[in-house]
């Protein structure tokens, strides 16, 4: 396997070219995917246009996992360039790159409805996860990873008030973003209304601090899926929007197992999503 080595001056030229190529243009911009799993899956899934793979210069033998990524790059006809750790740090803004950066076209939300897959047709108890305003890329990545692992049938997200699908999201998802499509909707309310008319159950989520005497909130452990379901999760700040909350057939929450100290009244949205998904999917009947 052949590596091209570059001096620091040549690396600076590479960085300048990358910055130029990342600017919007007629051919579409490129971005830097970083980390072992995101780079490997980006190379194998054929969802991105691939440009160059940058590998940390190492005097000793490369780790097996690095060689695996390089071998895949060779299969795909992607040029491999060996650069310093400092250059890789600058490429990804100081994030944890694990010695690999891949220059490639961006991934975006799927905005056009595709024909329903055979998996969705067979699964009469489908669960779609609907994200309303999740803005932190680390949270979004962790949610994608949990949703994929636990068997969610589709992930849908609002487009205008949510985090885009960035390389940071891909890294936080351990590369799941490269594998699992995320559908984007400019108007979640319209999509939810259509699914409700088709007979889907609309399940909203609220934090413990949002439970009020006048609202009917069920512990997630008491809820069982019996038909196709949308699980609506709100964002980090305000949670589920009042507009979407009004569309829900039932509201779920996660009750704590201890008396909480004032000010510690909620879970991180990615942690809460994982708990709720596991609770719902483990009780799904008729799959």
C-alpha positions in Angstrom: 0.0 0.0 0.0 1.5 3.3 -1.0 1.3 6.4 1.1 2.3 9.9 0.0 4.2 11.8 2.7 4.0 15.6 3.0 6.2 18.2 4.8 4.6 20.8 7.0 4.8 23.4 4.2 3.0 21.0 1.8 0.5 20.2 4.6 -0.3 23.9 4.9 -1.0 24.0 1.2 -3.3 21.0 1.5 -5.2 22.8 4.3 -5.6 25.9 2.2 -6.9 23.8 -0.7 -9.3 21.9 1.7 -10.7 25.3 3.0 -11.2 26.5 -0.6 -12.9 23.2 -1.6 -15.2 23.5 1.4 -16.6 26.8 0.2 -19.9 26.6 -1.7 -19.5 26.3 -5.4 -21.2 25.0 -8.5 -19.9 21.5 -8.0 -21.0 21.2 -4.4 -18.8 21.6 -1.3 -16.7 19.0 0.4 -16.3 18.4 4.2 -14.0 16.5 6.5 -15.3 13.3 8.0 -13.1 12.2 11.0 -12.7 9.2 13.2 -12.2 5.5 12.4 -15.8 4.3 12.2 -17.2 7.3 10.3 -14.4 7.1 7.7 -14.7 3.4 7.3 -18.5 3.4 6.9 -18.4 6.5 4.6 -16.0 4.5 2.4 -18.1 1.4 2.3 -21.7 2.8 2.0 -21.3 4.7 -1.3 -23.5 7.6 0.0 -20.9 10.3 -0.3 -18.6 11.4 -3.2 -15.1 10.5 -1.9 -12.1 12.7 -2.5 -9.0 12.0 -0.3 -8.1 10.0 2.9 -5.6 11.6 5.2 -3.7 9.4 7.6 -1.5 10.4 10.6 2.2 10.1 9.9 3.6 7.4 12.1 7.2 6.1 12.4 6.1 2.7 13.6 3.6 0.2 12.0 0.0 1.5 11.6 -2.7 0.0 13.8 -4.7 -2.8 12.1 -7.9 -0.6 12.1 -6.1 2.2 10.3 -4.8 -0.3 7.7 -8.3 -1.6 7.3 -9.6 1.9 6.4 -6.7 2.4 4.1 -7.3 -0.9 2.3 -11.0 0.1 1.8 -9.8 3.5 0.4 -7.6 1.6 -2.1 -10.6 -0.5 -3.1 -12.6 2.6 -3.7 -9.8 4.3 -5.7 -9.5 7.1 -3.1 -6.1 8.8 -2.8 -4.3 8.3 0.5 -2.1 11.1 1.9 0.0 10.8 5.1 0.2 14.1 7.1 1.1 15.1 10.7 -1.2 15.0 13.7 -1.2 18.8 13.8 -2.5 18.9 10.2 -5.3 16.4 11.1 -6.1 18.5 14.2 -6.6 21.6 12.1 -8.6 19.7 9.5 -11.3 18.7 12.0 -11.0 21.7 14.3 -9.2 19.9 17.1 -11.8 17.1 17.5 -10.8 13.5 18.2 -9.9 12.1 14.7 -8.1 8.9 15.8 -5.5 9.5 13.1 -7.9 9.6 10.1 -9.7 12.3 8.2 -11.7 11.8 5.0 -12.5 14.5 2.5 -15.9 13.8 1.0 -19.2 15.4 0.0 -21.7 16.1 2.8 -24.7 14.0 3.8 -28.0 15.6 4.2 -31.6 14.8 5.3 -33.7 12.7 2.9 -36.4 15.1 1.9 -38.3 13.1 -0.7 -40.5 10.3 0.3 -39.3 7.0 -1.0 -41.3 3.9 -1.7 -41.9 2.0 1.5 -39.4 -0.7 2.0 -40.3 -4.3 2.3 -39.2 -4.2 6.0 -41.7 -1.4 6.7 -44.5 -3.3 4.9 -43.8 -6.5 6.9 -43.5 -4.7 10.2 -47.1 -3.9 11.2 -45.9 -2.4 14.5 -43.4 0.1 13.0 -41.9 2.7 15.3 -40.7 6.0 13.8 -38.6 8.4 16.0 -39.5 12.0 15.4 -37.1 14.7 16.6 -38.4 18.2 17.2 -35.6 20.7 17.6 -32.6 18.6 18.8 -29.8 21.0 18.2 -26.7 19.6 19.9 -24.6 17.5 17.4 -23.4 15.2 20.2 -27.0 14.5 21.3 -28.1 13.9 17.8 -25.3 11.5 17.1 -25.9 9.5 20.3 -29.7 9.4 19.4 -28.9 8.0 16.0 -26.6 5.3 17.5 -29.3 4.2 20.0 -32.1 4.3 17.5 -30.1 2.1 15.0 -29.0 -0.3 17.7 -32.5 -0.7 19.2 -34.3 -1.2 15.8 -36.2 2.0 15.1 -37.7 1.8 11.6 -37.2 5.4 10.6 -35.8 8.6 12.1 -37.5 11.9 11.1 -36.3 15.4 12.0 -37.5 18.9 11.6 -35.1 20.7 9.2 -35.3 24.4 10.2 -34.8 24.2 14.0 -32.6 21.1 14.3 -28.9 20.3 14.0 -27.7 19.4 10.5 -26.0 16.1 9.7 -22.4 17.2 10.2 -19.2 15.2 10.6 -19.4 15.8 14.4 -22.8 14.1 14.4 -21.3 11.2 12.4 -18.5 10.8 14.9 -20.9 11.0 17.9 -23.0 8.3 16.3 -19.9 6.0 15.8 -20.6 6.2 12.1 -24.3 5.2 12.2 -25.1 8.5 10.3 -23.2 7.0 7.4 -25.5 3.9 7.4 -29.0 5.0 8.5 -31.0 7.5 6.5 -32.5 10.5 8.4 -35.6 12.0 6.9 -36.0 15.7 7.1 -39.4 17.5 7.1 -40.0 21.3 6.8 -43.3 20.8 8.6 -43.4 18.0 11.1 -47.0 18.8 11.9 -48.2 17.9 8.4 -46.3 14.6 8.4 -47.7 13.7 11.8 -51.2 14.6 10.8 -51.0 12.2 7.7 -49.7 9.3 9.9 -52.5 9.9 12.4 -55.1 9.7 9.6 -53.5 6.4 8.6 -54.1 5.0 12.0 -50.7 5.5 13.6 -50.6 6.3 17.4 -48.9 9.6 18.2 -46.9 9.3 21.4 -45.3 12.4 22.9 -42.7 12.8 25.7 -42.3 15.2 28.5 -39.9 15.7 31.4 -40.9 15.0 35.0 -40.9 18.8 35.6 -43.5 19.2 32.8 -46.1 16.9 34.4 -49.1 18.9 35.5 -52.2 17.8 37.3 -54.4 18.7 34.4 -52.4 16.6 31.9 -52.5 12.9 31.5 -49.0 11.5 31.6 -48.1 7.8 31.7 -44.9 6.2 32.9 -43.1 4.8 29.9 -42.9 1.4 31.6 -46.7 1.2 31.5 -47.1 1.8 27.8 -47.3 -1.0 25.3 -47.2 -0.6 21.5 -50.1 -2.3 19.7 -50.0 -0.5 16.4 -47.7 1.7 14.2 -46.3 4.5 16.4 -44.6 7.8 16.2 -42.5 8.6 19.2 -42.0 12.4 19.4 -38.9 13.8 21.3 -38.4 17.5 21.9 -35.2 19.4 21.9 -32.7 20.3 24.7 -34.2 23.6 25.8 -38.0 23.7 25.6 -38.8 20.1 24.9 -41.7 19.1 22.7 -43.4 22.1 21.1 -46.9 22.9 22.3 -48.2 22.5 18.8 -46.9 18.9 18.5 -47.9 18.1 22.1 -51.5 18.8 21.3 -51.4 16.2 18.5 -50.4 13.4 20.8 -52.7 10.6 21.8 -50.6 9.9 25.0 -47.7 11.5 26.8 -45.0 9.5 28.3 -42.3 10.3 30.9 -39.5 8.6 32.8 -40.0 8.5 36.5 -36.9 8.6 38.7 -36.0 5.9 41.2 -35.1 8.3 43.9 -36.0 11.7 45.3 -34.2 14.3 43.2 -32.3 17.2 44.4 -33.8 20.6 43.3 -32.3 21.5 39.9 -31.6 17.9 38.9 -35.0 17.1 37.4 -34.4 15.8 33.9 -32.3 13.5 31.7 -30.2 14.4 28.8 -32.3 14.1 25.6 -30.1 11.4 24.1 -30.2 9.3 27.3 -34.0 9.8 27.6 -34.5 8.8 24.0 -32.5 5.6 24.5 -34.6 4.6 27.6 -37.9 5.4 25.9 -37.0 3.5 22.7 -35.9 0.4 24.7 -39.1 0.6 26.8 -41.4 0.8 23.8 -39.6 -1.6 21.5 -39.2 -4.3 24.2 -43.0 -4.3 24.7 -43.9 -4.1 21.0 -46.5 -6.8 20.2 -47.5 -8.4 16.9 -44.2 -7.6 15.1 
